[in-house]
């Protein structure tokens, strides 16, 4: 049974009738003085300097940017945003949506850890212009000089765009099929792929997300630190508030990393509102680890309606710890919302937004790897009173557990789109309780990848062999395994990451959980399990980062390896071909925080991983 339905209209007043960008003018006319976007700048004031634009101001500045972009680029040409995350970034995105110049949301080249992605996306998109800031210009110039990339026709400084240009802008018709922006994925095995997001896609997905986050409550506001170059940050912070003219308050990711409590402090400033926020699993774990009783006592989280958890595997321990840590501040048990999405669907696909703790089920691990969801009645299941779950969310949801048990969390139901579980070989929809590939059909699924027709057809051209009451196609093939149980989606893993040893399937995230629990010297959530080809079967390799909390002087590598090999042998009935402990930061991750197993495997095969054994040898 497929999940969801295709709704003719979504959002207040039928948002689906006009492109989303036209709502800026609507709110500018209906509530010109109401706050639209607030940027909180911690670089000038540790307490946070707040700069707010009203809807009238946002409309004027967006139109001015549209006029400025069209002075340098033609409709259909690309504008690369090599900007720090400020109000100017948001206004540039809105201006590009008005202008028919295709935005490429990226980041300033000095942002650490994303150089390869920036180079790949820039080369692939071939932008006509770059939009940046004066402060970022030296980094942009160095990027252009150091890399084999074409220089743009012009560099525009966002903060210097004359607001008076708004008077020169003449509205142009915007069609749902018109290309709005290119969302570059953070894939780990291929060059970055630019997902073509149309105005229809972003309009539909913003309304779907808004409808899935309990929209009937009054005075909604969005609080975020997520990067605007990432799909979840862009749709949650820019697009969703446009649906009903809500207020978006945001800062930049670096400010969050430096002090994660800022996130909750911004939420706590709005106790009488209905605040929505989102983040990956690591963010909830990080902020809980930094909270102290004194800091918690100053928070009022009664206004937090929903905090979406997605983009990477969700762990029971994280959600339980987050719930328990902030319950004294008024956090409701049902505020945590596991979700599932990916850039090819603009971002949002499903969410468990029923104002109740996430639904957790315990299943037989062996049966799951054989494609069957078999509940384990001999252990506790159902809803976790603390709102915890080991898995679910993002495009790489994890499983884990002991005694042959995997724990799955519901990612909820689809809104305004269809989700089907399909056998990728036969293209036949699977019944509830059978594992298959997650396919998505709806107005939010992108038409394809930028200048890559072959890959586009492979991903977006899915056709059901026996559609029945469902549309035959086109379906977007996610590359994720999942299963439907009692009308809700459970994500079980990535197809390309499945490990097959001696004819048996193993989900890598199961092995990674077993590894990190085997010894305290293994850094949690920084383990990559993958297969390499042997003579007769695939062979298991486990790469685990060293936990900094265990001093090098007390580290016994042989003991760690023995513990990991023993745990995997007992839990998964398989042997480890090679175990490698590496230095912190060595396990590759995507921009959204997921373990990049293929990239780690490539570095392993090339002998490029910095091993802890070499570090210890160098100390002698």
Secondary structure, DSSP 8 states (H G I E B T S, - for coil): --B----S--TTTTGGGS-TTHHHHHHHHH-TTSEEEEEEE-SS-TT-EEEEEEHHHHHHHHHHHHHHHHHH--TT-EEEE---SSHHHHHHHHHHHHHT-EEEE---TTSTT-HHHHHHHHHHH--SEEEE-TTTHHHHHHHHHHSS----SEEEEGGG--GGGGGG-------TTSEEEEEE---SSSS--EEEEEHHHHHHHHHHHHHHS-TTSSSEEEEE-S-TTSHHHHIIIIIHHHHHT-EEEE--HHHHHH-THHHHHHHHTTTTSEEEEEE-HHHHHHHHHH--HHHHHT---TTEEEEEE-SS---HHHHHHHHHHHGGGT--GGGEEEEEE-GGGSSEEEE--SSS--EEEEEEHHHHHTTB--B-TTS--EE-TT---SS-STTS-----STTEEEEE---EESSEEEEEE-TTT--B--TTB-EEEEEEETTS-S-BTT-HHHHHHHH-B--TT-TTS----BEEEEEEEEEETTEEEEEEEGGG-EEETTEEE-HHHHHHHHHHH-TTEEEEEEEEEEEE-SSSEEEEEEEEE-TTS-GGG--HHHHHHHHHHHHHHHHS---SEEEEE-TT-S-B-TTS-B-HHHHHHHHHTT---BHHHHHHHH-
